[in-house]
């Protein structure tokens, strides 16, 4: 195929572009801004646009398909030219469905945990030497590209993002995949710029569940009341499988899975990850992977990038980074690290960076989310609010929203770094949480300065 990507620099878009290039398709792309790691990875494969910006001359009748990213706008000149020429235009979820519609499609949805669950399933399939296609939103160890499309794999495992598909297709991405096996890990209001009420947000997951193939399966976390209501109310021809937290025990800083009379050590920790693991197990059983094979494989799973990812450790200090930014993710991640090291103090830092987290009406949902930390820093950059065209918020408003005495709010990242560098780190752990990077903070450099 001859394929052109509009907004090729996106996380999923650039991975799909690389995957198609590796498959032998002719790929071109454009974007008005491309950052790392997309930039370096596109350059490696000769796919980095020669010039930054939009160019309608790139669009011609020689193109078999245009794949449109959410970053572009409806008046994008390349898009307008493609529409004028009558070219086939896909959003990337629409295109992935087209390439996997004859396969067993596993789609992992949820407000939190979907990247980790998807990663666990991929890890088990890979260790078990089972051919599969996939699309996941984080870089995983051992995977060169986070999208793979092939002719001969019978299974496709897809992370089901609920955000919109493209500027001309305002359906949530996970509505387009039509799963054979679907999973919902949990529902906590997010993306309020698109889903203005919690009820509207919940409805998207109901639509997702209803989109499962006839005679397919829904795996769902029964510890979430909203998710349980969806699972219980699903159409009768679908198989429903609920899951909770996997049986486990924590001994000397190591988490062990308990299965009958067996104790199996794993490299991840935290209640939320043990829920994720049990969800992945239920999906793998539906794929006819034996429980024994699952347990053998999952013991070597180290986690997804920026999902409780270890940055550096010494004998009396560990530093982790995590993508956590929504209230539910923030609370679960902070508690996980606090519980894992009960004899150490926990310093937790989070950045308010997303549209939702910086919104006045959403801030109140952060109440008590960092109470597990001994000291918590909440950072936001007032310039980010201006860039997102949001109303300003104050330090006092953020303090009131978090509502615990351990929280200190900062608006200058250099002040945050200074405070961290001036602390004594014996018997203390550090957790850095953001979907951004605290205005360019290099976590590895910071870790080296803190604990050498």
N, C-alpha and C positions, 0 to 999 in steps of 0.2 A: 504493500500500500504506500501511497504518497500522502503523508499526514502533516498538517500544520497545527501547531499549538499556539493559541492566543493566551498569553499570560503563562508562559512556560516555566517561570521561576518559582511557582508555588510548590509546596512540599509534596503533595500527591502528584501534581502535574509534571514536575521534572522527573520524578521516578517513573511515571508512565511513559514519558518521552524516551527515557533511557531503556526501559524494558522493550519498547517497540523497536528501537534502534538495534538492540541486541538480538531481536527476533528476525532482523533483516529488512525491516521496513525503512523507507526513506523518510526522515523526520526533519522538519524545520520548526522554528519557533521564534517568538518575539515577546518582549515585555518592556514596561517602562521603568522597572527596577528589579534587580536580581541580587540577592544577598547570599552569604554563605549559610549552610553548606551547598545550597543549590548551585551557586555560581561555579565553584570548583569542580563539582561533580559533572555539570554540563560541559565544562571546558575539557575535562578528562576524556569525554566521549566525542568531542568535536561538535557538540550541539549548542554551545553558547552563542547566542546571536552576535553577529559582528558589530552591530550598533544597538544601543539601547533606545527603545521607543517603538512606536507603531508605524508600519509602512504598508499601505494598501497595495503596493506593487508586489508584495510577497504573495498575494492571493491571485490565483489564476484557475482556469478550468482544468489544469493538470492535477489539481489536488483532489484526492479521493474523499478525504474527510477532514473537517476542521474540528478540533477539540478546544472548547471554550472554558477558560478558568473563571472562577468567581471574582478574581481580582479585576478583571476587565469590566468596562461599563457598556450599557446598551448602545451608546453612540460611538463605540470604538470603530475607527475607520476600517480596520481589517474585517471586523464583523459585518459592517454595513456592505462592504464589497462582496463578502462571501454570500450574504443574503441576496444581493443583487444578481449574482451569478447562479443562484439556485444550488449552491454546494450543500452537501450533507453536513449539518452542524450538530455535534454531540457535546453534552457536558461530560466530564470524565466518568461519573458513575453510570451514565447512560451508555457510554462506550464500553465500559467494563462489563456491564450486563450483556451487551450485544455479543461480546467475546466469550462469555461464560454461560449463556442461556441453556446450553445443552449439558451442563455439568451439575453435580450436586453442589449447590451454593450454600455455604455456611456464612451467615452474616451476624456479627456481634454488635449489638446496640446497647446503649445505656449512657447516662450522664457521666458516669465514671467507671473506670476499670476496663473499658472496651479494648484499649491498646494492649494492656497486659494480658487479658484473656486471649485475644487474637494471637499475641506473641507466644503464649504458652501452647496453644494448639499447633501453631507452625513449628515450634520446637519439637513437639512430640512426633509430628508427621515426618519431620526431617530426620530425626534420630531413628525413626522406624522405617526409613527408606520408602515412604509412600509418596508417589508423585502428586503434586498439587500446584495449582495456581494460587496467587494471593495478592492482597493489597492491604498494607498496614501503615499507620501514620507515624511510626517511629523507627529509627535505625536500630537494627538488631545485630548482635554479634553473629558473625558467620554468614550474613546476608549482604551481598554487594549492592543489590537494588531492592527496594521495598515494594515493588510491583513485579509480578511474573505472569505472563500469559503464554500458554502453549497450546498445541493442537492435541496432545495425547493425554494430559492430566484429566482425571475424571472428577476431581474435587477442586473447588475454588473457595478459599477462606478469605473473607472480606471484612475489614473494620467498617462498621456502619455508622458514619457520622450523621448527626441530625441537622447539620447546618445546610444552607441552601446550595443547590446544584450549580447554577450559573446565573448571570444577570438576566437571561431570557427564559430561565427555567427555575421558578421559585419554589419547587418542591424540595423537601429535605432529601439529601443524598440517599439515605437508607430506604426511602420509599421506592427507589428505582431497581433494587437488586432482586426482589421477589425470591426470598430465601427458600431453600428446601429445609434447612434447619436454621431457626433464628434464636438468638439469645438476648434477653434484656437483663442487665446487671443491676440497675437501680435508676431511679428517676429523681433528680433534684434540679429545680428550675435553673435554666441557663439560657444564654443568647437572647436576652430580653429585648434587644433591638429588633429581633425578628418575631419572637413569640412573646407578646406583651403581657400575657397572663399565664399563671401556672396551669390553668385548665386548658388553655390553647396548646401549651407545651406538652402536656400529658396526651392530648389528642393525637400528636404526631407519632407517639409510640403505639397507640391503639391502631392507627393506620398501618404502621410497620407490621404489627402482629397479624393483622388481617390480610397483609400482602403475602404471607407465607403460602407456598404451594399447597394445593389440596393434598391431603394425606401426609403433609409435612409435620415438623415438630417445633414446638416452642419450649426452650429451656429458660427458666426464669428464677430470680432470687426471691424466695418466699419471705425473707426478712424485711423486704420493702413492701409496705401495705399497698401502695399505689400499683406496684408491679404485680403483686398477687391478684389484685382486682382484675387486671388485664388478663392474666393467665387463667383465672377461674372463669372469666366471662367470654373466653375465646370460642370460636365456632367449633361445633362438636366433632367435625371430621378431622381435626388436628390433634396430634398427640401432645400432651403437656407434661413437662418434667420439671419439678421444682428442685431447688438446691439451697443449702444453708452454708454455714462455715464448716470446713472440713475438720474432723476430729484431729487434735494435735496436742503437743506438749512442748513447753519451752524449757530447755535444760542447758545451763551454762552458756547462754547466748546463742544456742542453736535450736531452731524449730524442727520438730520431728512430726511427720504425719503418722497418725495412728490408723491402721487398717487391720481389723481382727486382732491378732496377736503380734503384728509386725510394727516396728518403729522405723520410719524411713527419714533420714536427714535431708533437709532441703536448704537452699541457699537464700531464699527470700523469707520475709517475715511480715507480721502485722495481720490483724483480723481481716482487713479488706483484701489482702493478697490470698489469704486462706479461703475466702469466699470466691475470689477470682479463680483460684486453682480448682475448686470444686465444680464451678461452672464449666471450666475447660474439660474436666474429667467427664462430665455428663455429655458434652458434645462429642468427645472422642469415643465414648461408648456407642453413641448413635452412628458413628462412622465405622463401627465394628472393630475398633482398636480395643484390645483386652485391657482390663484394669491393671494386670501385671506389666504389660508393655508401657502403659501410661506412667505408672510409678517408677519404672526403670528409667524412663526418659526425663521425667520432670525433676529428678534429683540433680541434674546438671544444668537446669534452667537458672540463669543469673539475673533475669529481669530485662525489661526494655529500657532503652535510652531515656534518661531523665525521669524514670519512674523508680524512686528510691534508689538512685544510682550512687554507688560509693565513689567519692572523689579522692579521698585519702584517709589513711588511718595510722595511728600509732598504738602503743599498748594501752594508752589511757584516753584516747580521743579518736572519734570518727567524724568525718564530714561527708554529708550526703546532699545531693541535689534532687529536686523533684519538680515535675510539671504542675504540681498542685496550685490551683488559683481559685476554683469555685469553693464555696463553703464546705460542701460535703467532702471534697478531696483534701482540703486543708485540715479539717478535723481528723480524718482517718489517718493521714500521713504523719501528723504531729503525734497522735496517740501511739501509732505503731512504733515510732522511734523511742518514745518515752517508755513504753512497755518493754521494748527489747533490751534496754540498758537501764534498769530501775535504780541502780546505784550511782548513776551519773546525772549531772544536771544537763538539761537540754536548752540550748539557745536556738530559737527558731526565727527565721527571717522570711517574710513573704512580700511580694510586690503586687500591688493593685495595678493591673496592666490592661485587662480586657475591658471591652465596652460595658459588660454587665457589672464587673467589680467596681468600676468607677461611677456607677449610676446611683443617684441619691436613693431611689426607691429600692434598690437591690442591697445596699450596704448593710441594712439591718439584719440580713440573713447571715452575717458573719458573727453574730452574737455567740460568744463562748467557744468559737472554733479553735482558738489557740490556748485554751486553758491548760492543756497537758504540758506546755512548755514552762520551764522555770523563768525564762526571760524571752519575750517575743518582740521583735521589731517589725513594724508594718511600714513599708515604704511606698510612696507614690510620687510621680513627677508631675507637677502642675502643667508642664508643657504638653504632656501626653493628653490631658483633658482638652487642651486647646486644639491639638491636632485632631482629636476625635470629635471635636465640636460639641463637647459636653459642658454642662454647667459646672462651675468650680465647686470643689469641696474643701472643707477646712480640716486641720489636724484634730480639732475638738470633735467634729462630726464623726471622724473615723474612730477616735477613741470611744465615743459614746456607742458606736455601732458594735465594736468588738466586746465592750462591756466587761473586761477583766483587768485587774490591777497590774498584771504582768506585762501589759502591752505598752510599748512606746512607739509613737508615730513620727516618721522622719520624711522630709521632702528633698533631701540632698544625699545622693548615694555616697559621696565622699565622706560625709559625716558617719554614715553607717559603717563604711569600711574602717574608718579611724576607730570607732568604738569596738569593732571586732578585733582589730589588731592590738588594742590596748588591754584586752582581757587576758587573764591567765586561763589556760586551756587544760590544765590537769584535771582529770575526771569530769570533763565537760564534752558534750557533742554539739555539732553545728548542723543545722538543717536549712538549706537555701531553697525557697519555693517560688517559682514564677513561670509563667508562659513566655516571659521575656528574659532579660538578663541584667536587671538592675542598671540600666543605662550603660551597657558595654562592659560590665564586670566580668573578668576572666576568672572563673571559679577555680581552675587549677592553680593559677598564680596566687590567688588569695589563700588557698589551702597550703601552699608551700610557705607563704609568709607566716601563717598562723602556727603550723606545726612542723615546719622545716622539711 
